[in-house]
Amino acid sequence: MKKGWIYAVIVCSVSLGIGLLGAGIGGAHKVKHTPEQLKAFEDVFMEQVKIGDLLFHGDAATEKKLGTKLSRTGMACAMCHPFAVDTHPYEFPKFQEQINKFSTLRDMINWCIEKPNEGEILGADSDAMKALEAYIYWSNRGSKLDPGRH
Amino acid sequence: MDTPEREKRSIPSIDPAAAGGEGITRRAFIHRSLVAGAALGAASQALFPLISTLDVAYGAQEFRFAWISDTHLYPKTLNTRFVEKAERAVNDVKAMKPAPDFLIFGGDLAQLGDPVELQLGADILKNLSLKKYFIPGEHDWYLDMGATWEKLFGKQPWSFDHKGVRFIGLDTVSRGPDYWSAKKMTPAERMGHMATLDGSVAGPWAGVGADQLQWLAKTLSNWPKDKPVILFSHNPLYEYYPPWNFWVRDWRDVQEVLRPYTKVTNIHGHTHQVLYNEIGTMRSIGMLATSWNWPYPPQGVPALTVPMVRVDPGDHFDGVGWGKLTMTAKERVDYQYMMWRKDVFSQTQVDSGTGDNMNQILSPRFADRP
C-alpha cells in the first residue's frame, strides 16, 4: 500500500515536470519573436563568428584568452584560406583523404592545426572549436550544401 | 618540343570556335601546349615541368632566365619549411644546364619585413653566383618602409636591355595609401595588416603610381614598338579579385602606357598559383610561390587560365616551386612551372583548383573592421 502511494507520487511528479518543460518549449514558439530577441540571438552567433575570425587569422590576444596554440609555424588558417576559401564546410561529413576516415568539419580543423600548422588540437566541443566552426560556416553561408563531395 | 609536334597534339576541352576551325589560333595554341607540355615534361624530367609557349618576337639569340618569388621567409627559429623550399629552388636554378643568363626575384622574400628574414633570404640567394635582379613585395616593405630592402637589393624601378629584349622591373608595392598614421599603428601593426591577404584595413594598396608611370613611358619611349618588352612586377597588372588585394589599382593607366607596344609580356608573383591572362597586347604570366599555394578566388580567374590541380595540404612541397623561362631563337618565350609534383595542370573538373570551389560562396571578413 505504501509502495503504491510512493509510485503514484513519482508518476505525478514526472508527468508534471514533462508538462512544465513542454509548456516552456512550446511557449518559445507560441510567442512572436520581438526584433530585440532576434537581434540577441544573432549577437550570440556573431560574437562567436568574430572570435572564430580572429582565431582563424592568428590573433595572439584571442589565442591567449582561449588558451589555444593553433600554430607553431607562424602560419594562420587564413594564410591558406582567405575568407575561409577552400574549407568546404558544406561538404562535410565526408571521407577525408588526408585523415583516411569518414570525417566531420571539426576533424578536418584539427587535422589542419596538427599537421600543416604543427599546433595543438582542440577539444571537439571546446569554445575555440565552436568559434572556428561558426566563422567558417558564416563565411561560406549561401554555398550549396553538398555533403560527401570529394 | 618543336611546333609541328605541338600541333599534332590536341585536348578535348578546346573550344572549336576558339580554334577558328582552320588550325590553331594563338589562344588555343597556348592551351594545347599547356597540356602537351605536361606529357613531355613527365617523360623527360624528374620535376615534370609543364611547358607553355608565348610567341614573343625578338631578333637575337636564344637565352634562358629563372624566376623565384614569394619565399615568405620567417626567422629560421620559427619556420624551417619555407627555408627548405627556398633553398630547394635555389639549388634547382643552380643545377640548370645551360645556366640561365640571370635570376629575377619577384618579391615577398620575407614574411613580415623583419631584417632577420630579409638577410636570411639574401644569404640563401647568395648561393647563386649568376646575375640577380630584384623587385619587392609588400611583405618586404611595410615594417621599415623598404629601408632594409633597399639597403640589401637596391632601388626600383629599373630597366636593362638583354639580347634584343627590354626588361623592366616595377615597384608595385610601396605606394599604398597611408592607413597607419591616423590610427597610430606601430610598424609591426602596419606590416601585420599588409600581410593579411583578406584583410580590410590596408585597402587597395597595390599600384604603380603616377611618377612610375611617367618613368615607364619615358623608359619605353626610345624602344621600337614591335620589339619585345618584358615587365616584372610583384602584382598582376590587371584587375584580379580586388577583395584579396591581388590587383594593381591603376592597371588601366599601365595598359594605356603599354598600348603602343605590340610584344609585351608581364611576369608576376604574389598570387601563388598558376595564372595566365591577356590584356590588350600584353600577356600576363603568374608564377608560383616557393612558400605555399593559394586556392583560386571564387570569382575572377581569367578565362585564359588553365587551372592548376588541387594540391595536398599534407605535403608542404606540393603546389609550389619556381619558374624557368626561355626566349627562343624562333621569337618565342617558353615558360615552365617548376612545381615539385607530377601533374601541374588539372585534367578533369574533380582535380581542378577551380572546380574544387564550384559550390562555394564566400563573405568578406569583418573582425578587423572598426
Interface residues (C-beta under 8 A of the other chain):
Chain A: K50 D53 L54 H57 D59 T73 G74 M75 A78 M79 C80 H81 P82 F83 A84 V85 D86 H88 Y90 E91 Q98 C112 K115 P116 W138 S139 N140 R141 G142 S143 K144 D146 R149 H150
Chain B: Y74 L78 N79 R81 Q111 T196 L197 D198 G199 P243 W244 W292 N293 W294 P295 P297 P298 D312 P313 G314 H316 V350 D356 N357 N359 Q360 I361 L362 S363 P364 R365 F366 A367 D368
